[in-house]
Amino acid sequence: MKISVDLTLSPLQDDYEIHVINFIKTLRDSKFTVLENPLSTQIFGEYHELMPFLTEQIHKSFQEQKICVLTMKVVKTDRSDYEPDF
């Protein structure tokens, strides 16, 4: 089953920017489709492949930070080709 995941990583520390950049670069280097905007990053793929990958990358990111919030929305469909029609 294809899924779309919307992620917002919010490190609660002064050097937050480097942690966000490193997390996004890791997502970009994966085999999955990644789209970015100023507020969040979306990643798309097969559920059984994408979720273990995200679990590992989130864990690594959390280990590098003191305090962090990650907001994640999962949609059961591939929305990577979405274009507004209005």
N, C-alpha and C positions, 0 to 999 in steps of 0.2 A: 504494500500500500504506500502510495506517495504522500508525503507530508510537506508542509511549509512551516518554518519556525521563525518567529520574530524574536530577536534578542536585544536587550539593552543591558549592558554591563556598566555598573556605577560604583567604582571604587570610592570609598569614603576616606580618602587620604590626600595629602598635598600633591603627591606625584601620580595622580590618577591617570593622566594622559598617556603615559608610556604603557600602562597596563591595558588600557583600551586598545591602543595601537597594536600591541603584541597579540592580543586576543583576536582582533580582526585579521591580522596577517596570518595567523594560524588557520582561521576559517578559509581565507583566500587560497592557501596552499593545499587545501583538501581537494578531493575529487568532486565535491558537491558544488552546485550552482549557488553563488553568493551575490546578493544585491545589497547595496548600502544606501542609506540616506542620512541626513544630519541627526536624526533622532534614534535610529536603530539599524540593525543589520538583519537581513533575512537570509536564511539558508534553506535549500530545498533538496529532497532526496527520498530514498526508500526508508521507511520507518525503522526496519530492523538493522539498517546500516548507519543511518544518521544519528539515532538516539545514543548508541554506545560511543560513537565518535564525540558527540557533544558532552556526554557524561565525563569522558576522559579529559577533554579540553577545559571544561568548567572546573573540574577538580584541580588541574594544573594551575589554572589562573587563580583560584582561591588560595592555593598554597603560597603563592607569591605575594599575597596581600594581607594586610592586617584586618580590615573590615571591607566587605563588598556586598553589594546588592545586585542580583541578576534577575531581571524580569524576562519571562519567557512565555510566549503564546504559541500554541501548536494548533494547526489547522489540518484537518484530514482531507487534503487535496494539494496538488501542485499548483501554486498561484504565481509561479515565476514568470509567466507570460501575461500577467494581468496588465491591462491598459484601460484607463477610465474612458467611458463612452459619453461623457458630458462636457 
